[in-house]
Amino acid sequence: MQSKIEIPCILCGIGHLQMDKKLRYGGIVAPLGIALLLLALIFGCNSLRILSLVATTETEYAAREMVIFYITIPSFFGCLIGLFLCRTKKVIQCNHCGTTQAAE
């Protein structure tokens, strides 16, 4: 069993600092990131299904290109933005007063 080093809080003097993970962006940003990620994944999967249904004949080549350009590529970037908004960071937080400091 590892011994846990308890560092006293400088601000309140009562609590101890402990490692924790917090969302980088608070408030409404993180839920929006999760919603954007889910919607982008749904549209991305649907666009792949549409691409499998569209025949590769020369007359339907334009429709296939439109599906790739207007649905697949934006949903990929939507996934990236959603992942970016849902990132976490390591912080050191007091268990009594809640003082937070970035842990590098």
Secondary structure, 3 states (H helix, E strand, C coil): CCCCCCEECCCCCCCEEEEEEEECCCCCHHHHHHHHHHHHHHHHHHHHHHHHHCCCCCCCHHHHHHHHHHHHHHHHHHHHHHHHHCCEEEEEEECCCCCEEECC
